[in-house]
């Protein structure tokens, strides 16, 4: 299965190398650009408020000082950074078609892949944390001590940085001479490969590696929740089952939305690949999902709701 349709290499003689890129975005119609500007500005403001507010809540409330909420606060900080890599530059492009220099485009792609991959690893670590807490709650504080969850968080970031480094170096080692117009709202890998005039076979192989990361993290989530289901089936207490569903429901919802969107975006036949259509999908997982995550984890989590109520009562 080919994930992308790649552009074959062409004769490089008498061809000028591209040093700047222009992001084409959604539309050239001014009226629609203004509407989209205010729409995504609103989304971005809510994203920052929700995610940074959740980080502040975890830091400020001692009742939330446990590994589950440390993971959640790190996820929220990643979401805030992920959205900040994409949205501000996109808002500027709605008002004026600024050119991105070669290094600026590379930096944006590196950061976007870093935070996207880190989120995948964090979701897997959070699933493992829930498994440990539910499968053997008496040993939870020992099994998920700082010596365990801190390395898991660090490893998630390191994995994201390494993955982004490989893709960024491989992508920007290519020659871009066919066009400098990227049919996207940010410097993503597929639209950059589409305008390259180099052989992109190596990049295609790298996407199989990227797919293996996605599948591996999904397997960790599925296995962890498989064991959690076994615990639920053995339970005789309805209250115990309700508490588990309350604890895990928000995480499972977030995982389903995140992984489902990424799988739809990348792991499918090349015949179904279309830049315009996939630009909308990529907007969903880079801008909309970071806004939804604080809502999902707040509304479906009793501890977070109680902490928010305590904050409001103090004020």
Buried (B, 14 or more C-beta within 10 A) or exposed (E): EEBBBBBEBBEEEEEEEBEEBBBBBBEEEEEEBEEBBEEBBEBBEBBBEBBBBBBEBBEEBEEBEBBBBBBBBBBBBBBBBBBBBBBEBBBEBBEEEEEBEBEBBBBBBBBBBBBBBBBBBBBBBBBBBBBBBBBEEEEBEEBBEEEBBEEBBEBBBEBBBEBBEBBBEBBBEBBBBBBBBBBBBBBBBBBBBBBBBBBBEEBBEBBEEBBEBBEEBBEBBEBBBEBBEEBBEEBEEEEEBEBBBEBBEBBBBBBEBBBEBBBBBBBEEEEEBEBEEBBEBBBBBBBBBBBBBBBBBBEBBEBBEEBBEBBEEEE
